[in-house]
Amino acid sequence: MKNVLVTGYRAHELNIFGQKHPGIVYIQKAITAKLIQLAEEGLEWVISPGQYGVDLWACEAAIALKEQYPDLKIAIITAFANPEENWKEDKKDYYNRILQGIDFYETVSRQPYDGPWQFKARDDLLFRKTDGIILVYDEETGAGSSARFYKERALKKQQEEGYFFQSISTEDIQSLADEDASSWRDEGIDIS
């Protein structure tokens, strides 16, 4: 696989409202583990829609992997121009830091938000340009989320074309957090 789409929940869908939330670290650890596996097999591009949440956390994880995998490239392809325009300053600053670390940035529609058609056009492009997807999604909590649409489309494409589909569930993320908590207890560190 040469190109992988990495996406999932928006931050608000996970009730995460700031960059200091401890869950972000574990989401990034789970994504990093999947990306390392693919990078070892020849992954060239990590591609993201660039929305605030899993998309940007995945980009940040991929940027960190560039030290170990210098040929790995990261792209953000947004649905419309200036998606961060109405974000709070701290989120804008974070977004701009991510943009400095990626290799390619483009918008599908060069105008500001105009309607849902822009998201559909972006998603059509993302699925055309990638060989597979890593999706942070959980069956029990994802029914009303934006990630559900990615899952449905990826599974259909997998069935029709052999598109690679790998999911990261909340259970996978919780397992990483539990492992860390266990190792801290083993070292005598009280985290309660």
N, C-alpha and C positions, 0 to 999 in steps of 0.2 A: 504494500500500500504506500502510495506516494503522498496523498493529501487526505487529511482527516479534518472533519468538522467537529468542533468541540463546543457544546452549548448545554443549556439546561435552564434551571429556574432563574428568574429575576430575583434580586435581593429581597424585595418586599414580599415575594411569594414564600420566602423562607423566614419571614419576620426578622430579617437582618437589616438594620438601619444605620450601620456604621462599619467602617473598616476594621475596628478593633474587636469585632465579634469573634469569640474563640472558634466557632464552627468553620470559619473561612479557612483556617489553617488545615483542618482535616479534609475539607472539600479539595483544597489544593494538593494535599498529600495523595488523595485517591486519584486525582487527575494525573499527577506526576507519575505515579506508578504505571498507569496505562500508557502514558506518552513514552516513558522509558522503554517499555516493552516494544512499542511500535518503532521507536527510533533505532533500537537494536536490529530491527528487521528492515531498515531503510527508509523510514518516514522522512519526507522532505519538508512538508508544509503543515502547519497547524493553522486552521482557518476558523475565524470566529465572527459572529454577527456584531459583536462589540457592545452588547447591551450591559447595563450595570447589574452585576450579579455573577453567575457562573461564567459567563462569556469572558469578562475581564479578569476574573480570578484565574481562569484557564490560561489566558494570555500571560499573566504574571508568572504562572508556574512554568510555561514554555520559555519565557525569557530567561528564567533562572537556569533552565536546562541547556541553554546555549553555551555555557562554559564547558559542559561535558560533551555536548553535541554541537560543535560550531557550525556545521552545515545546516542545522535545523533552522527553518524560516517560519515567521509568524505573520499572518495577514488578518486584518479586520476589514470586513466588507459590510457596510451599514446599509440600511434601507433608504435613508434620506440624508440630506446635508445637515450638519450640525446637530446630531442627536442629543448631545449633551447641553444644548442651549438653555434648557429650563431646569437643569440640575442645580443642586446646592453647590457652593464653592468647593467644599472638600471633595465632593464626587468629581467635579470638573478637574480639580488638581490631580486626582488619582488617574482619571482618564488620560489627561495630557502626559503624565509620567509613563503610562502604558504605551501611548502612541510613540514616545521617544525610543522605546525598546523594540518596536516591531519593524518588519522589513517592507511591508506593503500595506497601504490604506487606500480604500476606494469606497465610493458610494454608488449604489445602483441608480438612484434618482438624485440628480444634482440640485434639486430644489428642496425647500423645507418640507416638513410633514404635510402631506396632502390627502392621505387616505390609506386604508388597508391594502390597497393594490401595491403599494411600495414594499410592504412586508412580503407579499406573495412573490413579487418579482425578485426580491433579495433571496428568498428561500429557494426559488426555482434555480437561481444561479448557484447558490451554495451546494445544492444537491447535484447539479450538473458538474461542478468543478471538483467534487470530492469523491474519494473511493469508499468512504465510510464515515461513521459518526461515533463519538463518545458522548453519551447523553447522561447528564445527572438528572435522574428521574426516579420517582417512586410510585408504584401502582396505587398504594393506599392513599397517598396525599396529592397525587398529581392530576386528578380528574379535571379540575378547573384551571389548570395552569397552561401557560404558553408552551411548556415543554411537551405536553401531550400531543400537540400537532406534529412536532418533530418526530416523536416516537412512531406515530401512525404512518407518517410518510416514509420514514426510514425502513420500517418493517415491510411496507408494500414494495419499496425499491429492493430490499433484500430478497424478497420472494421472487420478484421479476428479473432482477439483474445480478443477484449475489452481492449486493451492497453490504459492506461490513457494518455490523451494529453491535455496540457494546454499551451496556447501561451501568451506571453507578447509582446504587440505591442509598437511601438514608441508613439502611442497615449496614452497608459497606462502610459508610463514613463513621457511623457510631462504633463499629468494630475497631477502626483506627484510633478513635478517641479512647476506647476502653483499653487498648494495648498500651497507649501512652500512660494512662492512669495507673495501669498495673505496673509498668516499669518504674514509675515514680515511687509507688508504694514499696517496690522491691529495693529501691535506693534509700528508703527511709524518709521520703519527702511526703509531708501531709498535704493533700490537695483538697481536703474536705472543707 
